[in-house]
Amino acid sequence: MKYRPFGRLGWLVSEIGYGMWGMGGWTGSDDEESMQALERSVALGCNFFDTAWAYGRGHSERLLGELVRRHPDKKLYTATKIPPKNFKWPSRREYTLDDCFPPDHIERYVHSSLENAGLDSFDLIQFHTWEDSWLQDDRLAASIAELKRQGLCRAVGISINRWEPWNGVAAVRSGLIDAVQVIYNIFDQNPEDELFPACQEAGVAVIARVPFDEGTLTGTLTKDSKWPEGDWRNTYFVPENLIPSVERADALKPIAAAAGLTMPEMALRFVISHPAVTTVIPGMRKVRHVEANMAASDAGPLPPELIVQLRPHRWDRQPTWWSQ
């Protein structure tokens, strides 16, 4: 495992981190299996773990707290997210700070997350939705300062809405935040345009999420893929999304095969090839997935000529009714 400095804070975090959504809110989750996967990641050098109150209403946070207590001799970086007060994802332009993150709501849910995890503080607290317009409300800066003053977290970040990397550039430049979490993968290359340069200039850490495009970039989905009732993926992979996503992933398979790579390996190594990325957080629930994903760090960035081949597969998408 290789490590990278966490922006201007300088924490050394594993470039392959751990996204914990799947073990908190997706069908088929099993706590014993999840903990085995988490333990294996620690053994392989992973030290950055990202969760949220919304992942099972604190269930994933409880698993993270248990993991931290199992390893008192290791520094495991803990990151969680405050849900918006209106519980609507993604945010919309008309939502105000009072709709999503008024000061009393921030305080209440940070304490709720700490109680779930059984921790005194988190390394990183993130806003689970974001609007740059909220920067105009002075209460936001005061709330961030208060979280740090109370020692409830060491850093504060934002999780940028799907396919809106522009809606976070002002936050980066404001100096208020320490990290941004953004979708970045072979399809979604647009954070490179404005967001990444702003982060590099400001010393803001980049947490890349959804490296597999919710599964299509693993190469395992088909146009007929379905999930159990109640699984979030049924509402995301509606036909107008699933079919073009699978077609675009299928077009990448010959490139991966010619390079001697699996689709997941190519996807992860593409993400860590960009110097602005601090860590990437694939979702993992099984030990075999942990082992395969952690190995991407050892293999390192993709060769420049392969990056050039992947550039034309950029897919600029706009938020729609199903892209929560």
VOGU-3710 file (C-alpha; in Angstrom, 3 decimals, decimal comma):
1> mkyrpfgrlg> 0,000/0,000/0,000  1,187/3,474/-0,867  0,238/6,597/1,087  -0,425/10,201/0,137  -0,576/13,408/2,187  -4,130/14,478/3,003  -3,977/17,942/1,481  -2,481/20,694/3,606  -3,151/18,662/6,772  -0,409/16,250/5,789
11> wlvseigygm> -1,954/13,068/7,258  -0,564/10,074/5,405  -3,577/8,116/4,187  -3,744/4,985/2,082  -4,380/5,786/-1,562  -6,960/2,983/-1,567  -9,443/3,800/1,170  -12,655/2,058/2,152  -16,173/3,157/1,208  -18,633/1,756/3,752
21> wgmggwtgsd> -22,018/2,511/2,174  -22,646/-1,032/0,956  -22,378/-2,561/4,413  -24,840/-0,115/5,888  -27,653/0,225/3,410  -27,478/-2,271/0,528  -29,243/-5,608/0,377  -27,137/-8,675/1,051  -25,018/-7,017/3,736  -23,790/-9,288/6,520
31> deesmqaler> -22,037/-7,777/9,526  -19,690/-10,702/10,080  -18,647/-10,725/6,434  -18,286/-6,936/6,483  -16,038/-7,020/9,530  -13,860/-9,719/7,983  -13,435/-7,503/4,923  -12,630/-4,473/7,061  -10,073/-6,433/9,065  -8,419/-7,687/5,889
41> svalgcnffd> -8,149/-4,127/4,586  -6,349/-3,032/7,749  -3,958/-5,973/7,428  -3,186/-4,862/3,876  -2,434/-1,274/4,920  -5,740/0,569/4,440  -6,098/3,342/7,012  -8,864/5,608/5,632  -12,514/4,688/6,169  -15,485/6,681/4,914
51> tawaygrghs> -19,004/6,255/6,261  -22,121/8,368/6,909  -25,066/8,561/9,262  -27,293/7,801/6,264  -25,618/4,436/5,689  -28,130/2,370/7,607  -29,023/5,215/10,007  -25,699/4,838/11,769  -25,197/1,091/11,220  -22,058/1,573/9,147
61> erllgelvrr> -20,725/4,062/11,710  -21,094/1,434/14,437  -19,018/-1,014/12,393  -16,315/1,615/11,935  -16,191/2,349/15,646  -15,815/-1,346/16,390  -12,965/-1,588/13,882  -11,130/1,347/15,479  -11,429/-0,222/18,940  -10,009/-3,477/17,633
71> hpdkklytat> -6,835/-1,654/16,562  -5,776/0,700/19,355  -2,177/0,484/18,132  -2,966/1,740/14,606  -4,001/5,143/13,327  -7,173/4,564/11,328  -8,593/7,755/9,841  -12,340/8,040/10,343  -14,635/10,061/8,090  -18,402/10,391/8,272
81> kippknfkwp> -21,114/12,643/6,831  -23,951/14,695/8,258  -27,266/14,069/6,464  -29,177/17,108/5,185  -32,076/18,139/7,411  -34,577/17,624/4,574  -33,088/14,172/3,841  -33,050/14,855/0,122  -30,227/13,775/-2,161  -28,917/15,510/-4,194
91> srreytlddc> -29,243/19,097/-3,107  -30,987/21,549/-5,410  -30,157/25,157/-6,167  -33,171/26,438/-4,238  -32,268/24,658/-0,990  -30,989/26,982/1,714  -28,717/26,304/4,656  -31,824/26,183/6,841  -33,263/23,474/4,599  -30,185/21,286/4,867
101> fppdhieryv> -27,599/22,254/7,481  -28,768/24,768/10,088  -26,357/24,976/13,056  -28,531/22,999/15,498  -28,952/20,188/12,965  -25,193/19,982/12,407  -24,541/19,775/16,145  -27,241/17,166/16,732  -26,132/14,797/13,986  -22,429/15,047/14,705
111> hsslenagld> -23,160/13,944/18,268  -25,461/11,208/16,956  -22,704/9,878/14,694  -20,154/9,977/17,509  -22,556/8,030/19,705  -23,137/5,472/16,940  -19,402/4,937/16,490  -18,555/5,164/20,182  -15,840/7,704/19,409  -14,909/11,016/21,022
121> sfdliqfhtw> -14,186/12,622/17,657  -13,910/11,935/13,936  -10,931/12,863/11,850  -13,209/14,222/9,119  -16,807/15,424/9,206  -18,404/16,049/5,802  -21,620/17,682/4,619  -23,431/14,911/2,712  -24,902/17,347/0,172  -23,566/20,666/-0,929
131> edswlqddrl> -24,359/24,041/-2,502  -21,645/26,654/-2,954  -24,305/29,309/-2,346  -24,341/28,315/1,333  -20,971/30,016/1,703  -22,857/33,321/1,751  -24,461/32,391/5,078  -22,044/33,335/7,879  -23,499/30,641/10,136  -21,779/27,967/8,050
141> aasiaelkrq> -18,273/29,201/8,828  -19,235/29,598/12,484  -20,544/26,014/12,623  -17,365/24,640/11,081  -15,212/26,569/13,542  -17,349/25,350/16,442  -17,000/21,684/15,460  -13,229/22,043/15,532  -13,231/24,158/18,694  -15,154/21,465/20,559
151> glcravgisi> -12,762/18,809/19,292  -15,563/16,880/17,592  -13,482/16,598/14,421  -10,056/17,488/13,136  -11,153/18,471/9,627  -14,285/19,386/7,690  -15,178/18,538/4,113  -17,970/18,412/1,578  -19,442/15,630/-0,515  -20,215/17,073/-3,924
161> nrwepwngva> -23,477/16,205/-5,664  -23,342/13,645/-8,461  -22,057/15,118/-11,747  -21,667/18,637/-10,324  -17,926/19,047/-9,662  -18,229/22,755/-10,451  -20,499/23,106/-7,389  -17,663/22,943/-4,880  -14,926/25,022/-6,471  -15,949/28,103/-4,492
171> avrsglidav> -15,895/26,071/-1,267  -12,348/24,933/-2,036  -11,235/28,481/-2,711  -12,956/29,816/0,425  -10,403/28,211/2,732  -13,184/26,835/4,963  -12,892/23,174/4,015  -10,102/20,646/4,190  -11,399/17,973/1,793  -13,812/17,337/-1,059
181> qviynifdqn> -15,415/14,048/-1,931  -16,356/13,795/-5,595  -17,292/11,192/-8,195  -14,264/10,542/-10,388  -13,766/7,583/-12,709  -13,055/6,672/-16,340  -16,472/7,976/-17,373  -16,636/10,957/-15,011  -13,396/12,759/-15,798  -14,790/16,306/-15,493
191> pedelfpacq> -13,422/17,017/-11,960  -10,100/17,440/-13,787  -11,374/20,611/-15,478  -11,808/23,026/-12,543  -12,086/21,188/-9,249  -8,770/19,338/-9,178  -6,660/22,392/-10,077  -8,446/24,388/-7,357  -7,788/21,645/-4,798  -4,127/21,416/-5,722
201> eagvaviarv> -3,723/25,174/-5,426  -5,516/25,350/-2,053  -4,038/22,181/-0,536  -7,465/20,540/-0,224  -7,593/16,751/-0,120  -9,568/14,885/-2,798  -11,536/11,767/-1,872  -12,558/10,074/-5,116  -15,766/8,094/-4,837  -17,686/5,784/-7,188
211> pfdegtltgt> -14,563/4,565/-9,025  -16,600/1,716/-10,555  -19,547/3,907/-11,615  -21,795/2,065/-9,122  -20,710/-1,233/-10,668  -20,661/-0,784/-14,427  -16,889/-0,302/-14,559  -16,354/-3,693/-12,933  -17,621/-5,167/-16,199  -20,030/-7,487/-14,417
221> ltkdskwpeg> -23,358/-5,751/-15,102  -25,563/-6,595/-18,045  -28,528/-4,858/-19,631  -30,759/-7,270/-17,697  -29,159/-6,762/-14,253  -31,645/-6,522/-11,399  -31,368/-6,252/-7,625  -33,574/-7,333/-4,715  -36,571/-5,207/-3,838  -35,578/-2,174/-1,802
231> dwrntyfvpe> -31,999/-2,058/-3,125  -30,960/1,485/-4,060  -29,471/0,301/-7,344  -32,933/-0,459/-8,733  -33,773/3,247/-8,596  -30,427/4,308/-10,068  -30,050/1,755/-12,845  -33,281/2,546/-14,621  -33,213/1,450/-18,291  -32,173/4,894/-19,582
241> nlipsverad> -29,078/4,647/-17,356  -28,317/0,919/-17,224  -28,316/0,268/-20,968  -25,913/3,055/-22,051  -23,732/2,432/-18,993  -23,302/-1,245/-19,854  -22,666/-0,427/-23,513  -19,944/2,045/-22,575  -18,382/-0,420/-20,120  -18,399/-3,143/-22,770
251> alkpiaaaag> -16,458/-0,802/-25,066  -13,700/-0,659/-22,429  -13,284/-4,421/-22,073  -10,989/-4,862/-25,115  -8,734/-2,080/-23,811  -8,413/-3,750/-20,406  -7,800/-7,159/-21,966  -5,092/-5,810/-24,285  -3,352/-4,247/-21,275  -3,584/-7,483/-19,289
261> ltmpemalrf> -5,831/-5,877/-16,667  -9,154/-6,670/-15,103  -11,813/-3,995/-15,444  -11,796/-3,161/-11,703  -8,009/-2,871/-11,674  -8,001/-0,562/-14,674  -10,751/1,550/-13,097  -8,951/1,976/-9,767  -5,541/2,583/-11,269  -7,033/5,242/-13,554
271> vishpavttv> -8,234/7,133/-10,480  -4,930/6,991/-8,610  -3,098/8,066/-11,746  -4,175/11,655/-11,141  -1,872/13,488/-8,717  -4,734/15,553/-7,251  -6,419/12,437/-5,859  -5,573/11,765/-2,228  -7,495/8,519/-1,786  -10,140/6,526/-3,625
281> ipgmrkvrhv> -12,884/4,767/-1,677  -14,337/1,742/-3,475  -17,197/0,024/-1,727  -16,238/-3,458/-0,525  -18,086/-6,144/1,419  -16,083/-9,281/0,657  -12,496/-10,208/1,474  -11,704/-11,131/-2,128  -12,768/-7,668/-3,288  -10,606/-6,052/-0,608
291> eanmaasdag> -7,578/-8,047/-1,684  -8,065/-7,228/-5,368  -8,672/-3,523/-4,769  -5,810/-3,011/-2,334  -3,437/-4,567/-4,878  -4,150/-1,668/-7,244  -1,991/0,567/-5,055  0,972/-1,772/-5,339  0,559/-1,860/-9,126  0,576/1,945/-9,249
301> plppelivql> -0,746/4,429/-11,814  -1,608/3,333/-15,334  0,960/3,831/-18,094  0,546/7,239/-19,783  -0,277/5,633/-23,123  -3,192/3,756/-21,546  -4,510/6,961/-19,979  -4,515/8,457/-23,481  -6,598/5,527/-24,722  -9,136/6,079/-21,951
311> rphrwdrqpt> -9,576/9,815/-22,503  -12,183/9,430/-25,298  -14,368/7,383/-22,931  -15,164/10,472/-20,888  -18,938/10,798/-20,468  -20,255/14,204/-19,454  -23,620/13,650/-17,772  -26,174/15,977/-16,234  -28,154/15,250/-13,044  -31,597/13,837/-13,714
321> wwsq> -34,526/12,479/-11,712  -32,886/9,067/-11,182  -29,339/10,260/-10,414  -29,736/10,765/-6,653
//
